[in-house]
Amino acid sequence: MMAGTACSDVVTPATVDRLAGFIREQHPGLQALHLRAGAAQAQAEATRRWADPTLRAGGIGFADRGPLASEEGDVALGITQPLPVFGKESAARAVADAEAKTASETADTRFRVLKRDLMERLIQAALLNRTRALIEADLSWLRQALLHVQARQASGSVSAVQVLQLRNEVSETETRLRLQQIESQDAAARIHRLLGRPLDSTHGAWELPPKARPLTYRPEWSRQALSEEPRLRVARKLSEEAEARVEATRKSRRPNLALGLDSRQYSGDGGLRNGSATLSLTLPWLNRDQYRKDLSRDRLRFDAAQREVADLEAEVTLEIHHWLTRIEGARIRAELAGDTLIPRIRAALDTATAGLSAGSGDLRDTLELRRTWLEAESKQAAAIADQWTAIADLLLTCGWSDLPQDSIPTTPASPTR
């Protein structure tokens, strides 16, 4: 993390991948999910295939008119072992395995979502950094303009109202800069929270990436998303878990079979007097209505899980188009600002500034052009941030670590052009 934030760095998927290791190693919420997944796996491995046997021991007393203890035996010993012959134990193991897979998938999904959140927060921090740089440049321009106007005031060519107007602009801009610095500190704290680091850790400045190239939808992207979208993967595991529970409940209606061995010995010489072997069978048919209701309950839950999977599949297909639309819309806005508005406004601003320096320009028009230029620069930066925020969601939906190779943007000299 120190190497990644010691100096200014452009936010890219590769940068996020480099920092994601800190999430896996230090994020307490993710660690908790991994521990729960480990516990679920241990629970699955600990599921008994054979039930514990039952030992019995006791003594038998005889009346005076009864049989002799030496003939019948007065010590009773026995053991009963339930037999796994009707599949109940294997069904319970299948349920435990399904729960372990769901817990593992939940932890993996949480990591991928946190990785997406990290990219979005880095983009937000980079946008704040870009905005702060614009405010600083604006403040420098205003201070120079104020010095120039104050020098002209001494000669009487500038009114006190114009000087007051510039002073107010400087004060308001200084305040905006202070507020922007506070927001940047809050954004940095949120990043450190994701990385599991102290909130007051040192950090460098993040820069916006260049606007991404146009993306063309391909049918395989939807197929990729249907197999990799995190919520859908978890929903499928929950469906498999519900299906395993249905099978376990269906087998729970079967009787329990147990093998018993009993013996009688005489305490006087320890000799065996008689023995017996038995098979015991429970009678679940007396509760058939309750078992049928249990099965109906779990089948309804399984059907609900399947419907949730189908709903998410339709939603994921729609989300692909939504993110692509948002990415393209943001690219068009950034292109309009960077290629058309900013150069046009900048040329007019340079002319107005030169006129103001020569004493022939109008201060109000120059300030208005300055604000228009700052607004265009801010819109361009916001559009790029919005584009890459949508790209972060697209990467999460499709399970990508980066955009397809033919859509990776090239890095120009300026981080926002």
C-alpha positions as a Markdown table, in Angstrom:
| # | Residue | x | y | z |
|---|---|---|---|---|
| 1 | Met | 0.0 | 0.0 | 0.0 |
| 2 | Met | 2.8 | 2.4 | 0.8 |
| 3 | Ala | 4.4 | 1.7 | -2.5 |
| 4 | Gly | 1.1 | 2.1 | -4.3 |
| 5 | Thr | 0.2 | 5.5 | -2.7 |
| 6 | Ala | 3.5 | 7.1 | -2.0 |
| 7 | Cys | 3.2 | 9.2 | -5.2 |
| 8 | Ser | 0.6 | 10.1 | -7.7 |
| 9 | Asp | -0.9 | 7.1 | -9.5 |
| 10 | Val | -3.5 | 6.6 | -12.2 |
| 11 | Val | -6.5 | 4.5 | -11.2 |
| 12 | Thr | -6.7 | 1.5 | -13.5 |
| 13 | Pro | -8.0 | -2.1 | -13.1 |
| 14 | Ala | -4.3 | -3.2 | -12.8 |
| 15 | Thr | -3.9 | -0.7 | -9.9 |
| 16 | Val | -6.9 | -2.1 | -8.2 |
| 17 | Asp | -5.7 | -5.7 | -8.7 |
| 18 | Arg | -2.4 | -4.7 | -7.1 |
| 19 | Leu | -4.1 | -3.3 | -4.0 |
| 20 | Ala | -6.8 | -6.0 | -3.8 |
| 21 | Gly | -4.3 | -8.3 | -1.9 |
| 22 | Phe | -4.6 | -5.9 | 1.1 |
| 23 | Ile | -8.4 | -6.5 | 1.1 |
| 24 | Arg | -8.0 | -10.2 | 1.2 |
| 25 | Glu | -5.3 | -10.1 | 3.9 |
| 26 | Gln | -6.5 | -7.3 | 6.1 |
| 27 | His | -10.3 | -6.6 | 5.7 |
| 28 | Pro | -11.9 | -8.0 | 8.9 |
| 29 | Gly | -15.3 | -8.5 | 7.3 |
| 30 | Leu | -13.9 | -10.6 | 4.5 |
| 31 | Gln | -11.7 | -12.5 | 7.0 |
| 32 | Ala | -14.9 | -13.3 | 9.0 |
| 33 | Leu | -16.6 | -14.7 | 5.9 |
| 34 | His | -13.5 | -16.9 | 5.1 |
| 35 | Leu | -13.5 | -18.2 | 8.7 |
| 36 | Arg | -17.2 | -19.0 | 8.4 |
| 37 | Ala | -16.5 | -20.8 | 5.1 |
| 38 | Gly | -13.8 | -22.8 | 6.8 |
| 39 | Ala | -16.1 | -23.7 | 9.6 |
| 40 | Ala | -18.8 | -24.8 | 7.1 |
| 41 | Gln | -16.2 | -27.0 | 5.4 |
| 42 | Ala | -15.1 | -28.5 | 8.7 |
| 43 | Gln | -18.8 | -29.1 | 9.5 |
| 44 | Ala | -19.2 | -31.0 | 6.2 |
| 45 | Glu | -16.1 | -33.1 | 6.8 |
| 46 | Ala | -17.3 | -33.9 | 10.4 |
| 47 | Thr | -20.7 | -35.1 | 9.3 |
| 48 | Arg | -21.1 | -38.7 | 10.6 |
| 49 | Arg | -21.6 | -41.5 | 8.1 |
| 50 | Trp | -22.2 | -43.9 | 11.0 |
| 51 | Ala | -24.1 | -43.0 | 14.1 |
| 52 | Asp | -22.5 | -43.6 | 17.5 |
| 53 | Pro | -23.3 | -47.1 | 18.9 |
| 54 | Thr | -25.1 | -47.4 | 22.2 |
| 55 | Leu | -23.7 | -49.6 | 25.0 |
| 56 | Arg | -25.9 | -51.1 | 27.7 |
| 57 | Ala | -24.9 | -52.7 | 31.0 |
| 58 | Gly | -27.0 | -53.8 | 33.9 |
| 59 | Gly | -27.7 | -56.4 | 36.5 |
| 60 | Ile | -30.7 | -58.8 | 36.9 |
| 61 | Gly | -32.2 | -59.9 | 40.2 |
| 62 | Phe | -34.1 | -63.2 | 40.8 |
| 63 | Ala | -36.8 | -64.0 | 43.3 |
| 64 | Asp | -36.5 | -67.1 | 45.6 |
| 65 | Arg | -39.1 | -68.9 | 43.4 |
| 66 | Gly | -37.5 | -67.8 | 40.1 |
| 67 | Pro | -34.7 | -69.3 | 38.1 |
| 68 | Leu | -31.1 | -69.6 | 39.4 |
| 69 | Ala | -28.8 | -66.7 | 38.7 |
| 70 | Ser | -26.0 | -69.1 | 37.9 |
| 71 | Glu | -28.2 | -70.6 | 35.1 |
| 72 | Glu | -29.8 | -67.5 | 33.6 |
| 73 | Gly | -27.0 | -65.0 | 34.2 |
| 74 | Asp | -27.3 | -61.9 | 36.4 |
| 75 | Val | -25.2 | -59.4 | 34.3 |
| 76 | Ala | -26.8 | -58.0 | 31.1 |
| 77 | Leu | -24.5 | -56.5 | 28.4 |
| 78 | Gly | -25.6 | -55.1 | 25.0 |
| 79 | Ile | -24.8 | -52.8 | 22.2 |
| 80 | Thr | -27.0 | -51.2 | 19.5 |
| 81 | Gln | -25.6 | -49.8 | 16.2 |
| 82 | Pro | -27.8 | -47.8 | 13.9 |
| 83 | Leu | -27.2 | -48.9 | 10.3 |
| 84 | Pro | -26.8 | -46.3 | 7.5 |
| 85 | Val | -28.8 | -48.3 | 5.0 |
| 86 | Phe | -31.5 | -45.8 | 3.9 |
| 87 | Gly | -29.4 | -42.9 | 2.8 |
| 88 | Lys | -30.1 | -40.5 | 5.6 |
| 89 | Glu | -26.5 | -40.0 | 6.5 |
| 90 | Ser | -25.4 | -39.4 | 2.9 |
| 91 | Ala | -28.2 | -36.9 | 2.5 |
| 92 | Ala | -27.1 | -35.0 | 5.6 |
| 93 | Arg | -23.5 | -35.0 | 4.2 |
| 94 | Ala | -24.8 | -33.6 | 0.9 |
| 95 | Val | -26.6 | -30.8 | 2.7 |
| 96 | Ala | -23.4 | -29.9 | 4.7 |
| 97 | Asp | -21.3 | -30.0 | 1.5 |
| 98 | Ala | -23.8 | -27.6 | -0.2 |
| 99 | Glu | -23.7 | -25.3 | 2.8 |
| 100 | Ala | -19.9 | -25.2 | 2.7 |
| 101 | Lys | -19.9 | -24.4 | -1.0 |
| 102 | Thr | -22.4 | -21.6 | -0.4 |
| 103 | Ala | -20.3 | -20.1 | 2.4 |
| 104 | Ser | -17.2 | -20.3 | 0.2 |
| 105 | Glu | -19.0 | -18.6 | -2.7 |
| 106 | Thr | -20.3 | -15.9 | -0.4 |
| 107 | Ala | -16.8 | -15.1 | 0.7 |
| 108 | Asp | -15.5 | -15.0 | -2.8 |
| 109 | Thr | -18.4 | -12.8 | -3.9 |
| 110 | Arg | -17.7 | -10.4 | -1.0 |
| 111 | Phe | -14.1 | -10.1 | -2.1 |
| 112 | Arg | -15.1 | -9.2 | -5.7 |
| 113 | Val | -17.7 | -6.7 | -4.5 |
| 114 | Leu | -15.1 | -5.1 | -2.2 |
| 115 | Lys | -12.7 | -5.0 | -5.1 |
| 116 | Arg | -15.3 | -3.1 | -7.1 |
| 117 | Asp | -16.0 | -0.8 | -4.2 |
| 118 | Leu | -12.2 | -0.1 | -4.0 |
| 119 | Met | -12.1 | 0.9 | -7.7 |
| 120 | Glu | -15.1 | 3.2 | -7.3 |
| 121 | Arg | -13.6 | 4.9 | -4.2 |
| 122 | Leu | -10.3 | 5.3 | -5.9 |
| 123 | Ile | -12.1 | 6.9 | -8.9 |
| 124 | Gln | -14.0 | 9.2 | -6.4 |
| 125 | Ala | -10.7 | 10.2 | -4.7 |
| 126 | Ala | -9.1 | 10.9 | -8.1 |
| 127 | Leu | -12.1 | 13.1 | -9.1 |
| 128 | Leu | -11.7 | 15.0 | -5.9 |
| 129 | Asn | -8.0 | 15.4 | -6.5 |
| 130 | Arg | -8.7 | 16.7 | -10.0 |
| 131 | Thr | -11.3 | 19.1 | -8.7 |
| 132 | Arg | -8.9 | 20.3 | -6.1 |
| 133 | Ala | -6.2 | 21.0 | -8.7 |
| 134 | Leu | -8.8 | 23.0 | -10.7 |
| 135 | Ile | -9.7 | 25.1 | -7.6 |
| 136 | Glu | -6.0 | 25.7 | -6.9 |
| 137 | Ala | -5.4 | 26.8 | -10.5 |
| 138 | Asp | -8.4 | 29.1 | -10.2 |
| 139 | Leu | -7.2 | 30.5 | -6.9 |
| 140 | Ser | -3.8 | 31.3 | -8.4 |
| 141 | Trp | -5.4 | 33.0 | -11.4 |
| 142 | Leu | -7.7 | 35.0 | -9.2 |
| 143 | Arg | -4.9 | 36.2 | -6.9 |
| 144 | Gln | -2.9 | 37.3 | -9.9 |
| 145 | Ala | -5.9 | 39.1 | -11.3 |
| 146 | Leu | -6.5 | 40.8 | -7.9 |
| 147 | Leu | -2.9 | 42.0 | -7.8 |
| 148 | His | -3.2 | 43.4 | -11.3 |
| 149 | Val | -6.6 | 45.1 | -10.6 |
| 150 | Gln | -5.3 | 46.6 | -7.3 |
| 151 | Ala | -2.3 | 48.1 | -9.2 |
| 152 | Arg | -4.8 | 49.6 | -11.7 |
| 153 | Gln | -7.0 | 50.9 | -8.9 |
| 154 | Ala | -4.2 | 53.3 | -7.8 |
| 155 | Ser | -4.4 | 55.0 | -11.2 |
| 156 | Gly | -8.1 | 55.2 | -11.0 |
| 157 | Ser | -8.9 | 53.0 | -14.0 |
| 158 | Val | -10.6 | 50.3 | -11.8 |
| 159 | Ser | -13.4 | 50.9 | -9.4 |
| 160 | Ala | -13.5 | 49.8 | -5.8 |
| 161 | Val | -16.5 | 47.6 | -6.7 |
| 162 | Gln | -14.4 | 45.5 | -9.1 |
| 163 | Val | -11.6 | 45.1 | -6.5 |
| 164 | Leu | -14.2 | 44.0 | -3.9 |
| 165 | Gln | -15.7 | 41.5 | -6.4 |
| 166 | Leu | -12.3 | 39.9 | -7.0 |
| 167 | Arg | -11.6 | 39.8 | -3.3 |
| 168 | Asn | -14.8 | 38.0 | -2.7 |
| 169 | Glu | -14.0 | 35.6 | -5.4 |
| 170 | Val | -10.7 | 34.8 | -3.8 |
| 171 | Ser | -12.2 | 34.3 | -0.4 |
| 172 | Glu | -15.0 | 32.0 | -1.8 |
| 173 | Thr | -12.4 | 30.0 | -3.8 |
| 174 | Glu | -10.2 | 29.6 | -0.7 |
| 175 | Thr | -13.2 | 28.2 | 1.2 |
| 176 | Arg | -14.0 | 25.8 | -1.6 |
| 177 | Leu | -10.4 | 24.6 | -1.5 |
| 178 | Arg | -10.6 | 23.9 | 2.2 |
| 179 | Leu | -13.8 | 22.1 | 1.9 |
| 180 | Gln | -12.4 | 20.0 | -1.0 |
| 181 | Gln | -9.4 | 19.1 | 1.1 |
| 182 | Ile | -11.8 | 17.8 | 3.9 |
| 183 | Glu | -13.7 | 15.7 | 1.3 |
| 184 | Ser | -10.4 | 14.3 | 0.0 |
| 185 | Gln | -9.4 | 13.3 | 3.5 |
| 186 | Asp | -12.7 | 11.5 | 4.0 |
| 187 | Ala | -12.3 | 9.7 | 0.6 |
| 188 | Ala | -8.9 | 8.6 | 1.7 |
| 189 | Ala | -10.2 | 7.3 | 5.0 |
| 190 | Arg | -12.8 | 5.2 | 3.1 |
| 191 | Ile | -10.1 | 3.7 | 0.9 |
| 192 | His | -8.0 | 2.8 | 3.9 |
| 193 | Arg | -11.1 | 1.3 | 5.6 |
| 194 | Leu | -11.5 | -1.1 | 2.6 |
| 195 | Leu | -7.8 | -2.0 | 2.7 |
| 196 | Gly | -7.9 | -2.7 | 6.4 |
| 197 | Arg | -5.5 | 0.0 | 7.3 |
| 198 | Pro | -5.6 | 2.8 | 9.9 |
| 199 | Leu | -7.8 | 5.6 | 8.7 |
| 200 | Asp | -5.1 | 8.2 | 9.2 |
| 201 | Ser | -2.5 | 6.4 | 7.0 |
| 202 | Thr | -0.5 | 8.5 | 4.6 |
| 203 | His | -1.5 | 8.4 | 1.0 |
| 204 | Gly | -0.6 | 10.0 | -2.3 |
| 205 | Ala | -2.8 | 11.6 | -4.9 |
| 206 | Trp | -4.8 | 9.5 | -7.3 |
| 207 | Glu | -5.3 | 10.6 | -10.9 |
| 208 | Leu | -8.2 | 9.9 | -13.2 |
| 209 | Pro | -7.5 | 7.4 | -16.0 |
| 210 | Pro | -8.1 | 8.5 | -19.6 |
| 211 | Lys | -11.6 | 8.1 | -21.0 |
| 212 | Ala | -12.1 | 4.5 | -22.3 |
| 213 | Arg | -12.5 | 3.7 | -25.9 |
| 214 | Pro | -16.0 | 2.9 | -27.2 |
| 215 | Leu | -17.2 | -0.6 | -26.3 |
| 216 | Thr | -19.2 | -2.7 | -28.7 |
| 217 | Tyr | -21.6 | -5.2 | -27.1 |
| 218 | Arg | -20.9 | -8.9 | -27.9 |
| 219 | Pro | -23.3 | -11.8 | -27.1 |
| 220 | Glu | -20.6 | -13.7 | -25.3 |
| 221 | Trp | -20.4 | -11.0 | -22.7 |
| 222 | Ser | -23.9 | -11.9 | -21.5 |
| 223 | Arg | -23.0 | -15.6 | -21.4 |
| 224 | Gln | -19.9 | -14.7 | -19.4 |
| 225 | Ala | -22.0 | -12.6 | -17.0 |
| 226 | Leu | -24.5 | -15.4 | -16.5 |
| 227 | Ser | -21.7 | -17.7 | -15.3 |
| 228 | Glu | -19.6 | -15.1 | -13.4 |
| 229 | Glu | -22.0 | -12.5 | -11.9 |
| 230 | Pro | -21.4 | -12.8 | -8.1 |
| 231 | Arg | -25.0 | -12.6 | -6.9 |
| 232 | Leu | -26.0 | -15.1 | -9.5 |
| 233 | Arg | -23.3 | -17.5 | -8.4 |
| 234 | Val | -24.4 | -17.3 | -4.8 |
| 235 | Ala | -28.0 | -17.7 | -5.8 |
| 236 | Arg | -27.2 | -20.9 | -7.7 |
| 237 | Lys | -25.3 | -22.3 | -4.7 |
| 238 | Leu | -28.4 | -21.5 | -2.5 |
| 239 | Ser | -30.5 | -23.3 | -5.0 |
| 240 | Glu | -28.3 | -26.4 | -4.9 |
| 241 | Glu | -28.4 | -26.2 | -1.1 |
| 242 | Ala | -32.2 | -26.1 | -1.2 |
| 243 | Glu | -32.2 | -29.1 | -3.5 |
| 244 | Ala | -30.0 | -31.0 | -1.2 |
| 245 | Arg | -32.4 | -30.2 | 1.7 |
| 246 | Val | -35.3 | -31.5 | -0.3 |
| 247 | Glu | -33.5 | -34.8 | -0.8 |
| 248 | Ala | -32.6 | -35.0 | 2.9 |
| 249 | Thr | -36.1 | -34.3 | 3.9 |
| 250 | Arg | -37.4 | -36.9 | 1.5 |
| 251 | Lys | -35.1 | -39.5 | 3.0 |
| 252 | Ser | -36.0 | -38.5 | 6.5 |
| 253 | Arg | -39.3 | -40.2 | 6.0 |
| 254 | Arg | -37.6 | -43.6 | 5.9 |
| 255 | Pro | -37.3 | -45.7 | 9.0 |
| 256 | Asn | -34.2 | -46.0 | 11.1 |
| 257 | Leu | -32.7 | -49.5 | 11.2 |
| 258 | Ala | -30.5 | -50.6 | 14.1 |
| 259 | Leu | -28.6 | -53.8 | 14.9 |
| 260 | Gly | -28.6 | -54.9 | 18.6 |
| 261 | Leu | -26.4 | -57.6 | 20.3 |
| 262 | Asp | -27.3 | -58.6 | 23.9 |
| 263 | Ser | -25.7 | -61.2 | 26.3 |
| 264 | Arg | -26.2 | -62.5 | 29.8 |
| 265 | Gln | -23.3 | -63.6 | 32.0 |
| 266 | Tyr | -23.1 | -64.9 | 35.5 |
| 267 | Ser | -21.2 | -62.7 | 37.9 |
| 268 | Gly | -19.9 | -65.6 | 39.9 |
| 269 | Asp | -17.6 | -67.0 | 37.2 |
| 270 | Gly | -18.0 | -64.5 | 34.3 |
| 271 | Gly | -19.3 | -67.2 | 32.0 |
| 272 | Leu | -21.7 | -66.5 | 29.2 |
| 273 | Arg | -25.2 | -67.9 | 29.7 |
| 274 | Asn | -27.1 | -66.7 | 26.6 |
| 275 | Gly | -27.0 | -64.1 | 23.9 |
| 276 | Ser | -29.3 | -62.6 | 21.3 |
| 277 | Ala | -29.2 | -60.5 | 18.1 |
| 278 | Thr | -32.0 | -58.1 | 17.2 |
| 279 | Leu | -33.0 | -55.7 | 14.5 |
| 280 | Ser | -35.0 | -52.6 | 15.5 |
| 281 | Leu | -37.0 | -50.5 | 13.1 |
| 282 | Thr | -38.7 | -47.1 | 13.8 |
| 283 | Leu | -42.2 | -46.5 | 12.5 |
| 284 | Pro | -42.2 | -43.1 | 10.7 |
| 285 | Trp | -45.6 | -43.8 | 9.1 |
| 286 | Leu | -47.4 | -42.7 | 12.1 |
| 287 | Asn | -46.2 | -39.1 | 11.4 |
| 288 | Arg | -46.6 | -39.3 | 7.6 |
| 289 | Asp | -48.6 | -36.0 | 7.5 |
| 290 | Gln | -45.9 | -34.1 | 9.3 |
| 291 | Tyr | -43.2 | -35.6 | 7.1 |
| 292 | Arg | -45.2 | -34.7 | 4.0 |
| 293 | Lys | -45.5 | -31.1 | 5.2 |
| 294 | Asp | -41.8 | -30.9 | 5.9 |
| 295 | Leu | -41.2 | -32.1 | 2.3 |
| 296 | Ser | -43.7 | -29.6 | 0.9 |
| 297 | Arg | -42.0 | -26.8 | 2.8 |
| 298 | Asp | -38.5 | -27.6 | 1.4 |
| 299 | Arg | -39.8 | -28.1 | -2.1 |
| 300 | Leu | -41.4 | -24.6 | -1.9 |
| 301 | Arg | -38.1 | -23.2 | -0.8 |
| 302 | Phe | -36.3 | -24.9 | -3.6 |
| 303 | Asp | -38.8 | -23.6 | -6.1 |
| 304 | Ala | -38.3 | -20.1 | -4.7 |
| 305 | Ala | -34.6 | -20.4 | -5.0 |
| 306 | Gln | -34.9 | -21.4 | -8.7 |
| 307 | Arg | -37.2 | -18.4 | -9.4 |
| 308 | Glu | -34.6 | -16.2 | -7.8 |
| 309 | Val | -31.9 | -17.6 | -10.1 |
| 310 | Ala | -34.2 | -17.0 | -13.1 |
| 311 | Asp | -34.9 | -13.5 | -12.0 |
| 312 | Leu | -31.2 | -12.7 | -11.5 |
| 313 | Glu | -30.4 | -14.2 | -14.9 |
| 314 | Ala | -32.8 | -11.8 | -16.6 |
| 315 | Glu | -31.5 | -8.9 | -14.4 |
| 316 | Val | -27.9 | -9.6 | -15.3 |
| 317 | Thr | -28.6 | -9.6 | -19.0 |
| 318 | Leu | -30.3 | -6.2 | -18.7 |
| 319 | Glu | -27.4 | -4.9 | -16.5 |
| 320 | Ile | -24.9 | -5.6 | -19.3 |
| 321 | His | -26.8 | -3.2 | -21.6 |
| 322 | His | -27.3 | -0.7 | -18.8 |
| 323 | Trp | -23.6 | -0.4 | -17.9 |
| 324 | Leu | -22.6 | -0.2 | -21.6 |
| 325 | Thr | -25.2 | 2.6 | -22.1 |
| 326 | Arg | -23.9 | 4.5 | -19.1 |
| 327 | Ile | -20.2 | 4.0 | -20.2 |
| 328 | Glu | -21.0 | 5.3 | -23.7 |
| 329 | Gly | -23.0 | 8.2 | -22.5 |
| 330 | Ala | -20.2 | 9.3 | -20.1 |
| 331 | Arg | -17.7 | 8.9 | -22.9 |
| 332 | Ile | -19.7 | 11.2 | -25.2 |
| 333 | Arg | -20.0 | 13.8 | -22.4 |
| 334 | Ala | -16.3 | 13.7 | -21.8 |
| 335 | Glu | -15.5 | 13.9 | -25.5 |
| 336 | Leu | -17.8 | 16.9 | -25.9 |
| 337 | Ala | -16.2 | 18.8 | -23.0 |
| 338 | Gly | -12.6 | 17.8 | -23.9 |
| 339 | Asp | -12.7 | 18.2 | -27.7 |
| 340 | Thr | -15.2 | 21.0 | -28.2 |
| 341 | Leu | -16.2 | 23.0 | -25.1 |
| 342 | Ile | -12.9 | 23.4 | -23.3 |
| 343 | Pro | -10.8 | 24.5 | -26.3 |
| 344 | Arg | -13.5 | 26.9 | -27.4 |
| 345 | Ile | -13.9 | 28.5 | -23.9 |
| 346 | Arg | -10.2 | 28.5 | -23.3 |
| 347 | Ala | -9.6 | 30.6 | -26.4 |
| 348 | Ala | -12.2 | 33.1 | -25.4 |
| 349 | Leu | -10.9 | 33.2 | -21.9 |
| 350 | Asp | -7.3 | 33.9 | -23.1 |
| 351 | Thr | -8.6 | 36.7 | -25.2 |
| 352 | Ala | -10.6 | 38.2 | -22.4 |
| 353 | Thr | -7.7 | 37.8 | -19.9 |
| 354 | Ala | -5.3 | 39.6 | -22.4 |
| 355 | Gly | -7.9 | 42.4 | -22.7 |
| 356 | Leu | -8.2 | 42.7 | -19.0 |
| 357 | Ser | -4.5 | 42.9 | -18.6 |
| 358 | Ala | -4.4 | 45.7 | -21.3 |
| 359 | Gly | -7.1 | 47.6 | -19.4 |
| 360 | Ser | -9.7 | 47.2 | -22.1 |
| 361 | Gly | -11.4 | 44.0 | -21.0 |
| 362 | Asp | -14.5 | 43.7 | -18.8 |
| 363 | Leu | -13.9 | 42.0 | -15.4 |
| 364 | Arg | -17.4 | 40.6 | -15.2 |
| 365 | Asp | -17.2 | 38.9 | -18.6 |
| 366 | Thr | -13.8 | 37.5 | -17.8 |
| 367 | Leu | -14.9 | 36.1 | -14.5 |
| 368 | Glu | -17.9 | 34.5 | -16.2 |
| 369 | Leu | -15.7 | 32.9 | -18.8 |
| 370 | Arg | -13.4 | 31.7 | -16.1 |
| 371 | Arg | -16.3 | 30.0 | -14.3 |
| 372 | Thr | -17.6 | 28.5 | -17.6 |
| 373 | Trp | -14.1 | 27.1 | -18.2 |
| 374 | Leu | -13.9 | 25.6 | -14.7 |
| 375 | Glu | -17.4 | 24.1 | -15.1 |
| 376 | Ala | -16.5 | 22.5 | -18.5 |
| 377 | Glu | -13.3 | 21.0 | -16.9 |
| 378 | Ser | -15.3 | 19.7 | -14.0 |
| 379 | Lys | -17.9 | 18.2 | -16.3 |
| 380 | Gln | -15.2 | 16.4 | -18.3 |
| 381 | Ala | -13.6 | 15.0 | -15.1 |
| 382 | Ala | -17.0 | 13.9 | -13.7 |
| 383 | Ala | -17.9 | 12.2 | -17.0 |
| 384 | Ile | -14.6 | 10.2 | -17.0 |
| 385 | Ala | -15.2 | 9.3 | -13.4 |
| 386 | Asp | -18.8 | 8.2 | -14.2 |
| 387 | Gln | -17.5 | 6.2 | -17.1 |
| 388 | Trp | -15.0 | 4.3 | -15.1 |
| 389 | Thr | -17.4 | 3.8 | -12.2 |
| 390 | Ala | -19.7 | 2.1 | -14.6 |
| 391 | Ile | -16.7 | 0.1 | -16.0 |
| 392 | Ala | -16.1 | -1.1 | -12.4 |
| 393 | Asp | -19.6 | -2.5 | -12.3 |
| 394 | Leu | -19.2 | -4.1 | -15.7 |
| 395 | Leu | -16.0 | -5.8 | -14.6 |
| 396 | Leu | -17.8 | -7.1 | -11.6 |
| 397 | Thr | -20.8 | -8.3 | -13.6 |
| 398 | Cys | -18.7 | -10.1 | -16.2 |
| 399 | Gly | -16.1 | -11.4 | -13.8 |
| 400 | Trp | -13.3 | -9.6 | -15.7 |
| 401 | Ser | -10.1 | -8.3 | -14.1 |
| 402 | Asp | -9.8 | -5.7 | -17.0 |
| 403 | Leu | -11.7 | -4.7 | -20.1 |
| 404 | Pro | -11.4 | -6.9 | -23.2 |
| 405 | Gln | -8.0 | -6.5 | -24.9 |
| 406 | Asp | -9.3 | -4.5 | -27.9 |
| 407 | Ser | -11.1 | -2.0 | -25.5 |
| 408 | Ile | -8.2 | -1.2 | -23.2 |
| 409 | Pro | -7.5 | 2.6 | -23.4 |
| 410 | Thr | -4.1 | 3.9 | -24.2 |
| 411 | Thr | -2.6 | 6.3 | -21.6 |
| 412 | Pro | -2.0 | 9.8 | -22.9 |
| 413 | Ala | 0.1 | 12.5 | -21.4 |
| 414 | Ser | -2.9 | 14.1 | -19.5 |
| 415 | Pro | -4.8 | 12.0 | -17.1 |
| 416 | Thr | -8.2 | 13.6 | -18.1 |
| 417 | Arg | -7.8 | 14.0 | -21.9 |
